[in-house]
Amino acid sequence: MSHHLVEADQLVHVYPDGTRALDGVSFTITHGESVAIIGANGAGKSTLLLHLNGVLLPSSGSVRIGHTPVTTATLGHIRRTVGLVFQNPDDQLFMPIVREDVAFGPRNLGFSGPELERCVMDALRQVDAIHLADKPPYNLSGGEKKRAAIAAVLAMSPDILVMDEPTSGLDPHARRQLIGLIREFQHTRIITSHDLDMVYDVCQRVIVLKDGRVAADGPAAAIFADKGLLEECRLEQPLRIQGCPVCGGRPC
Amino acid sequence: MPSLATTILDLRQLDTLARQNSPVHRLDARAKTVVTLIFIICVVSYPKYDIAVILPFSIFPICLTTTAGLPAAYLARKVLAVLPFVVLVGLCNPLIDRETLLQFGQIPVSGGWVSMFSIVIRGTLTIAAAFILVGTTGMTAMTAALGRMGVPRIFCQQLLFMHRYLFVLGEEAGRAARARELRSFGSRDRSIASAAALIGHLLLRTWQRAERIYTAMLSRGYAGAMPESGDHARLAAVDLAFMAGWILIFAVLRMTHLPGLIGPAVKAVFS
């Protein structure tokens, strides 16, 4: 496998209305890393994610995926390498049945016949959703929709998985299942979330965004130990490493 | 009047029906679409005062419903729900066309009433046929069939997306309407202003959603054309037989005046 670096270099994005959503963001994520991008609402997380597969292009600075810069000329390659799972699965499951939806990406890549079938089934198997193949998306529960949406992205065999708020709106059981699933993936994973306990479970590294800038970048344990930093960025420690709600003592 | 939510749930049932298995369900979607279209054209093509000659055409929806095992009561409810719009179309006829056309016992019946009744009959038949088509084929197969029959791709995509997001939009509209109701404290003041705001809000939300969906499509390699389904099955003998049979029946019904033939025959038998 090639080295699928994700590099942002002095990335700036200014929306047409003048909002400076990203203001000089730089980082390098190496192959197989699992990285969380956290920050308050409006800190620039979603804008950043949309740059990773070229839905948005930088106003200045650059994004490189495995040494290929993200530009209009390289979009085809970039979108095959970077799979983006949207926050709201309803926006992503646009085909009438799950099987068709999972097949959408591979078909665009030129798959057909038994090869396509195998590709779709493999993706569904990875998220434990083969039984959902012939269901229409509106008949699925939140957790099932999420899994189907992830399968739709996996079917394109991306090297890098980017997920926007994967656990939002899931019940505890579905959330736990999803965490197990994400931990098993071998891809480079980039996740944004407000679910900091999930982040603590899934990611070794955390990048904290504040007002479009990187406020901190380091190992999850170190970032989550820094209460001052988290508070300043409108975040808090994962509940698990906060004190016991009854006696106030630290969990051991 | 059933609420928006129940209407939408009911539409979903049409999708569920389409996933059943019956001789009619197994037919090629193109065959069913063509036959239904010809049926509709035949029914609509009669002169405006015709009623009796149209009635024999009901054999088509009746036959298909029974062979496909569709719940007749459900279909009837669906047709009834749409019928008011059909009545609306013909509503002015009795007012404009007052010339007495026929005598029903002692009661003179004007041409307007006859033509309105004719419109209602045609409406019932064509709407029933359309529901049966969707209920035995499913929207996906139907749009694919339309595409393969040469309907421009862009229309097929629109149809597909409309069908997919009708439910999502319906749910959103339902939530917004409930939120408004909860804060209007039972007052009957349903002003145009608040309705307009609600509809405008829905439009903006739909717009945003459309943009997100498009982004999702781009992310998965969409480049302007929906990928081919790869289904290149040819029409089977049974499909051709289905088409030929029904087209023949429609042709015979359209060319002859069946009630006009049967009526005197029945009279002759009883006299």
Interface residues (C-beta under 8 A of the other chain):
Chain A: L50 N53 V55 G76 R79 R80 G83 L84 F86 N88 D90 D91 Q92 F94 M95 P96 I97 E100 A103 F104 G105 R107 N108 L109 S112 G113 L116 D134 P136 P137 Y138 N139 A152 V153 M156
Chain B: R12 D15 R19 G138 M139 T140 L160 F161 H163 R164 Y165 F167 V168 R209 R212 I213 T215 A216 M217 L218 S219 R220 G221 Y222 A223 P227 E228 S229 G230
